[in-house]
Amino acid sequence: MSYQLPPVAWLRAFEAAARHSSFAAAAGELNMTSAAISHQIRSLEKKLGFGLFERLPRGVRLTDMGAAYVPAVRKAFEDLSVATMGIFGSIGDRTLRIRVPISYASLVLVPRLPEFRETYPGIELQLCTTIWGDGLNSESIDVDIRYGDGNWPDQNGNDGGCEKISSEASIVVCSPDHAESLGPGAGLTELCLGNIIEIMGCEGMWDDLMKLNGLHTRQHSAGIKSDTSLIALEYAATGQGAVLVLDAFAQPYLESGRLVQPVDARLPSRQAHYLMRRTGSQHAPEVLLFTEWLLDCFRRDP
C-alpha cells in the first residue's frame, strides 16, 4: 500500500508550530532553527497546495485549512506514541502525576489502577486528591480529573486537551436497615420524610428528582451534609438516612451489600467527569497511555 503522506519531519514541524502559534517556539522544541521550521512548513504547504498558516508580525495563526488538518496530524502522532510505548516500553522509568477528586479516586479510579500498573509497570503513579476542583495551576500535575460541564475559566488558552470520561445518572441508596424501617412499598415521598444525607453543592438534586417523578417538593427531614460523596455514602451505610449520589460511586456499596437501592429512580446529570491534560505534558507517552487506558475502561464497562 502506498500512503499519500508528506515527510514526517514536515508534519512534526507543522504540529509543533500550530501548538505554539510560533515558528521560533516550535524550533526550540524540536532543536532546529526557525528558518528550518519555516522551510519545512513552506514545503508542506507547497505539497498540499494550501496555505496552513497566516504569517503575522508576531507569531503565526492557522488558516481554516490548517485548523482542519492539525487535529488529524496530532492524533496520528499520539497514536504512534501510544503504540510504540505500549509495544516496546518506555525509555527509562516515567512518573505520571494525577490530580483527582477524592470520591472519584477512592470509588472509581483506584479499583481499576491495578490493571494499568500491570500493563505499564514502568510508569510510576502519584495521586493528589482534592475535594473541590482546583485549577491547573501547578506545573507538577500532568493530568487533572474534574467533575463539571467541561468548561472551566482556567481552561481558556489551554491546549492540553479536555476529554469526557463518563457521565452517569444519580440514584438513591441507603442501608438495608434504613430501607426496612421505611416499610414495604415506600417511595420517594417516604424517603424524604426520613433522614436525608445531602452533598454540598448538590442540595437541589432531591427536589429535581421529586419533580422528575411528578411529586411535589417538600421540606426534607433534618439530616446531615457532607462535602464529599465518599463521606455521604459511609454515613448512609451506618443506617442514618438515604443519599442521592452518582451511580458509579454507589456501585461498590451496592455490590458489597452495604447499601441497597430502595426506589428505582434516576436523576440524569448535565455534568460529567472530564480528563484534562496540562499544556506541555499532553503529548508525553505516559499521559497518552493513561488517557487511552482510562477512556477504554469506560468503553468496555460504561
Phi, psi and omega per residue, in radians:
M1 nan 2.322 3.124
S2 -1.750 1.968 3.141
Y3 -1.464 2.264 3.131
Q4 -1.493 1.319 -3.065
L5 -2.110 2.480 2.977
P6 -1.258 2.892 3.072
P7 -0.975 2.448 -3.088
V8 -1.047 -0.625 -3.132
A9 -1.071 -0.663 3.104
W10 -1.134 -0.719 -3.127
L11 -1.168 -0.654 3.091
R12 -1.101 -0.751 3.120
A13 -1.100 -0.738 3.122
F14 -1.086 -0.826 -3.097
E15 -1.119 -0.753 -3.124
A16 -1.163 -0.732 3.124
A17 -1.144 -0.647 3.109
A18 -1.154 -0.686 -3.125
R19 -1.195 -0.661 -3.087
H20 -1.635 -0.223 -3.005
S21 0.944 0.654 -3.071
S22 -2.836 2.257 3.040
F23 -1.226 -0.649 -3.106
A24 -1.126 -0.770 3.135
A25 -1.158 -0.669 3.089
A26 -1.101 -0.686 3.121
A27 -1.103 -0.721 3.104
G28 -1.092 -0.701 -3.139
E29 -1.162 -0.679 -3.035
L30 -1.690 0.120 3.134
N31 0.989 0.842 3.111
M32 -2.278 3.053 3.042
T33 -1.570 2.763 3.096
S34 -1.080 -0.638 3.136
A35 -1.109 -0.657 3.125
A36 -1.182 -0.715 3.089
I37 -1.075 -0.818 -3.140
S38 -1.046 -0.744 3.141
H39 -1.106 -0.751 -3.127
Q40 -1.143 -0.687 -3.120
I41 -1.242 -0.649 3.070
R42 -1.132 -0.646 3.088
S43 -1.119 -0.710 3.112
L44 -1.133 -0.758 3.135
E45 -1.096 -0.693 3.134
K46 -1.147 -0.707 -3.133
K47 -1.178 -0.699 -3.098
L48 -1.382 -0.443 -3.137
G49 1.478 0.264 3.137
F50 -2.445 2.573 3.003
G51 -1.329 2.358 -3.116
L52 -1.828 -0.395 -3.116
F53 -2.317 2.574 2.871
E54 -1.669 2.210 3.123
R55 -1.462 2.103 -3.106
L56 -1.895 2.871 3.078
P57 -0.961 -0.632 3.073
R58 -2.239 1.853 3.110
G59 1.501 -2.922 -3.139
V60 -2.381 2.840 3.121
R61 -2.386 2.399 -3.139
L62 -1.124 2.427 2.946
T63 -1.337 3.070 3.096
D64 -1.063 -0.712 3.126
M65 -1.188 -0.678 3.106
G66 -1.120 -0.748 3.135
A67 -1.131 -0.565 3.116
A68 -1.291 -0.506 -3.046
Y69 -1.484 -0.593 -2.964
V70 -1.111 -0.647 3.134
P71 -1.056 -0.679 -3.130
A72 -1.203 -0.689 3.116
V73 -1.137 -0.789 -3.132
R74 -1.093 -0.759 3.142
K75 -1.105 -0.652 3.130
A76 -1.106 -0.762 3.114
F77 -1.152 -0.674 3.113
E78 -1.116 -0.758 3.131
D79 -1.105 -0.701 3.103
L80 -1.123 -0.713 3.136
S81 -1.120 -0.786 3.131
V82 -1.099 -0.795 -3.122
A83 -1.112 -0.733 -3.114
T84 -1.125 -0.825 -3.130
M85 -1.220 -0.639 -3.136
G86 -1.138 -0.606 -3.095
I87 -1.560 -0.777 -2.996
F88 -1.805 -0.159 -3.128
G89 1.473 2.986 -3.098
S90 -1.608 2.845 3.057
I91 -1.548 1.752 -3.091
G92 1.406 2.893 3.119
D93 -1.273 2.584 -3.141
R94 -2.222 2.653 3.118
T95 -2.046 2.308 3.109
L96 -2.028 2.113 -3.104
R97 -1.835 2.117 -3.030
I98 -2.107 2.259 3.003
R99 -1.826 2.306 -2.978
V100 -2.650 2.462 3.063
P101 -1.011 2.508 -2.988
I102 -1.098 -0.652 -3.136
S103 -1.178 -0.735 3.124
Y104 -1.140 -0.702 3.123
A105 -1.063 -0.858 -3.043
S106 -1.224 -0.715 -2.944
L107 -1.734 -0.374 -3.060
V108 -2.107 -0.901 -2.999
L109 -1.341 -0.924 -3.039
V110 -1.003 -0.755 3.114
P111 -1.052 -0.383 -3.122
R112 -1.643 -0.286 -3.020
L113 -1.097 -0.547 3.094
P114 -0.948 -0.614 3.116
E115 -1.117 -0.751 3.132
F116 -1.145 -0.753 -3.119
R117 -1.119 -0.646 3.130
E118 -1.202 -0.643 -3.109
T119 -1.326 -0.662 -3.090
Y120 -2.231 1.272 -3.067
P121 -1.183 -0.284 -3.122
G122 -1.457 -0.040 -3.134
I123 -1.805 2.058 3.078
E124 -1.487 2.325 -3.123
L125 -1.816 2.382 3.010
Q126 -2.161 2.057 -3.120
L127 -1.789 2.262 3.060
C128 -2.099 1.963 -3.049
T129 -1.623 2.617 3.118
T130 -2.314 2.837 3.020
I131 -1.734 -0.970 3.049
W132 -1.861 2.431 -3.053
G133 -1.061 2.247 3.063
D134 -1.759 2.805 3.132
G135 -1.247 2.830 3.075
L136 -1.399 1.127 -3.064
N137 -1.866 0.172 -3.109
S138 -1.997 2.167 3.128
E139 -1.198 -0.209 -3.102
S140 -1.510 -0.077 -3.108
I141 -1.802 2.249 3.106
D142 -1.640 -0.703 -3.068
V143 -2.279 2.355 3.131
D144 -2.137 2.147 3.076
I145 -1.813 2.214 -3.071
R146 -2.341 2.808 3.053
Y147 -2.030 2.210 -3.136
G148 2.992 -2.727 -3.094
D149 -1.650 0.043 3.111
G150 1.603 -0.024 3.128
N151 -2.152 2.019 3.116
W152 -2.188 2.509 -3.101
P153 -0.957 -0.696 -3.086
D154 -1.328 -0.055 3.137
Q155 -1.418 -0.304 -3.127
N156 -1.032 2.233 3.131
G157 1.381 0.038 -3.136
N158 -1.672 1.984 -3.115
D159 -1.710 0.331 -3.118
G160 -1.212 -0.417 3.116
G161 1.886 2.431 3.107
C162 -2.378 1.996 -3.072
E163 -2.158 2.375 3.104
K164 -1.258 2.251 3.095
I165 -1.532 -0.953 -3.088
S166 -2.867 2.680 2.989
S167 -2.342 2.429 -3.111
E168 -2.560 2.846 3.122
A169 -1.415 2.892 3.017
S170 -1.739 2.562 3.140
I171 -2.264 2.854 3.124
V172 -1.674 2.267 3.080
V173 -2.365 2.697 3.072
C174 -2.746 3.063 3.134
S175 -1.304 2.730 3.082
P176 -1.005 -0.661 3.137
D177 -1.141 -0.711 3.138
H178 -1.161 -0.700 3.117
A179 -1.097 -0.698 3.133
E180 -1.170 -0.610 -3.114
S181 -1.188 -0.372 -3.140
L182 -1.363 -0.297 3.121
G183 1.595 2.811 -3.118
P184 -1.142 2.496 3.079
G185 1.340 0.192 -3.128
A186 -1.152 2.447 3.134
G187 -2.091 -2.816 -3.105
L188 -1.072 -0.656 -3.131
T189 -1.074 -0.790 -3.141
E190 -1.167 -0.641 3.110
L191 -1.088 -0.693 -3.126
C192 -1.248 -0.399 3.084
L193 -1.356 -0.352 3.044
G194 -1.521 -3.057 -3.138
N195 -1.172 2.369 3.097
I196 -1.961 2.289 3.061
I197 -1.773 2.061 -3.089
E198 -1.897 2.684 3.096
I199 -1.870 2.239 -3.091
M200 -1.009 2.353 -3.085
G201 1.605 -0.168 -3.114
C202 -2.196 0.470 -3.009
E203 -1.099 -0.484 -3.094
G204 -1.476 0.003 -3.048
M205 -1.192 -0.614 3.121
W206 -1.100 -0.766 3.103
D207 -1.092 -0.707 3.112
D208 -1.083 -0.697 3.137
L209 -1.161 -0.712 3.108
M210 -1.073 -0.827 -3.129
K211 -1.088 -0.716 -3.136
L212 -1.048 -0.531 -3.127
N213 -1.734 0.296 3.043
G214 1.249 0.435 -3.128
L215 -1.918 2.673 3.113
H216 -1.344 2.413 3.055
T217 -1.306 2.623 -3.131
R218 -2.606 2.901 3.117
Q219 -1.130 2.224 -3.133
H220 -1.360 2.658 3.051
S221 -1.139 2.569 -3.131
A222 -0.999 2.364 3.133
G223 -2.475 -2.264 -3.118
I224 -2.494 2.636 3.051
K225 -2.015 2.493 3.114
S226 -2.241 2.619 3.114
D227 -1.522 -0.028 3.077
T228 -2.418 2.622 3.060
S229 -1.124 -0.607 -3.118
L230 -1.036 -0.842 -3.139
I231 -1.179 -0.669 3.119
A232 -1.074 -0.714 3.123
L233 -1.180 -0.725 3.115
E234 -1.093 -0.692 3.126
Y235 -1.180 -0.697 3.098
A236 -1.075 -0.612 -3.127
A237 -1.154 -0.309 3.077
T238 -1.417 -0.073 3.110
G239 1.573 0.310 -3.019
Q240 -1.693 0.118 3.104
G241 2.685 -3.051 -3.132
A242 -1.936 2.613 3.137
V243 -2.285 2.476 3.065
L244 -1.763 1.986 -2.933
V245 -2.510 2.778 3.128
L246 -0.993 2.393 -3.110
D247 -0.929 -0.774 -3.103
A248 -1.078 -0.605 3.131
F249 -1.256 -0.587 -3.077
A250 -1.366 -0.412 -3.000
Q251 -0.978 -0.785 3.132
P252 -1.040 -0.596 -3.141
Y253 -1.306 -0.656 3.098
L254 -1.180 -0.701 -3.123
E255 -1.171 -0.588 3.138
S256 -1.444 -0.247 -3.129
G257 1.516 -0.003 3.122
R258 -1.175 -0.525 3.095
L259 -2.248 2.742 3.074
V260 -2.261 2.890 3.108
Q261 -1.832 1.722 -3.001
P262 -1.258 -0.421 3.129
V263 -2.352 2.583 3.124
D264 -1.590 1.266 -3.122
A265 -2.259 2.352 -3.113
R266 -2.251 2.451 3.101
L267 -1.994 1.869 3.108
P268 -1.048 2.610 -3.111
S269 -1.957 2.458 3.045
R270 -1.512 -0.030 -3.118
Q271 -1.989 3.002 -3.085
A272 -2.731 2.984 3.018
H273 -1.582 2.344 -3.119
Y274 -2.163 2.637 3.039
L275 -1.939 2.167 3.111
M276 -1.995 2.375 3.120
R277 -1.872 2.246 -3.099
R278 -1.158 2.382 3.050
T279 -1.006 2.285 -3.114
G280 1.871 -0.483 3.120
S281 -2.094 0.040 -3.003
Q282 -1.137 -0.381 -3.133
H283 -1.800 0.085 3.086
A284 -1.107 2.390 -3.081
P285 -0.957 -0.713 -3.114
E286 -1.154 -0.576 3.100
V287 -1.216 -0.769 3.125
L288 -1.123 -0.724 3.134
L289 -1.124 -0.756 -3.140
F290 -1.145 -0.740 3.124
T291 -1.036 -0.870 -3.117
E292 -1.116 -0.707 -3.129
W293 -1.124 -0.798 -3.094
L294 -1.155 -0.750 3.107
L295 -1.110 -0.644 3.125
D296 -1.174 -0.578 3.092
C297 -0.969 -0.764 -3.078
F298 -1.471 -0.331 2.968
R299 -1.238 -0.622 3.140
R300 -1.385 -0.621 -3.061
D301 -2.406 1.378 -3.044
P302 -0.980 nan nan
